[in-house]
């Protein structure tokens, strides 16, 4: 099993202290967390893309390029690249450049994105967002594979024998499809034989398990070998401590603050108590053995081989957050790496058959 640390670069007051870091401080924190993730042995570091409050992750290529310069081994993920909002040609140019700068350490997780504010910003409607996502991905996919591209597009000017530079380092880049609530992204992933990454954050396990089951069904429908399926899944929070009691005590102020925020904002509340959140959500809160057991329970339903954890402290102190990640890597990850297989592909740069990857 592989483990990613991911940030959406949320920029709001700390849920416990109420202190809101400056934009500059928040970006520095992201870079420090990326370096820490590599230091602790995580397999990947991901940066989201959002174009609305309270996020400042509108330029993941810029952030990941800086992360690439500060690290040497860890793979770089987007979480997610909102292709429904982007010109696929411009997106290709940015990501192909990043791929070279990182020596082929880039993986993409794509999705349509969500939120009315960013849809309005880019003049995307709920009615056309899925068509935009599919079209952008199809063009993006062609650009990564073909020297000259012709595409009769609806949402950007058509392409005729178009050459786009630079040509990529990885041929092709690996693209995961982010999945939260809709079958459209799942079917797009299955159609092209691409891996799936389940959001697995907001709700209990059932709706996510159903979408993954549907993905496997559509994968076979499209003629792909079931042995080649790769599924990743998110988590709703992390706090690993030597004992259950210590983990609950550390996380309770965060849960209480987030619950109050949801109620004040009139947002749906799925888990009314911390105990229910720990039991029925994907959050990894508890002793190392509790966390191992929970990941196993989810693996039984998902068959996933990649998990993402929160790279941000999210209300824990810096010391608590580091201790939690260190304990995860020393007492949880080794067990899960032994018990659960890796994805059915090499974790390094994607290169044509028979061509060796450059040293990274």
Buried (B, 14 or more C-beta within 10 A) or exposed (E): BBBBBBBBBBBEEBBBEEEEBEEEEBBEBBBEBBBBBBBBBBBBBBBBBBBBEEBBBBBBBEBBBBBBEEBEEBBBBBBBBBBBBBBBBEBBBBBBBBBBBBBBBBBBBBBBBBBEEBBEEBEBEEEBBBBBBBBBBBBBBBBBEEEEBEBEBEBBEEBEEBEBEEEBBBBBBBBBBBBBEBBBBBBBBBBBEBBBBBBBBBBBBEBBBEBBBBBBEBBEEEEBEEEEBBBBBBBBBBBBBEEBEBBBEBBBBBBBBBBEEBEEEEEEEBBEEBEEBBEBBBBBBBBBEBBBEBBEEBBEBBBBBBBBBBBBBBBBEEEBBBBBBBBBBEBBBEBBBEEBEBBEEEBBBBBEEEEEBEEE
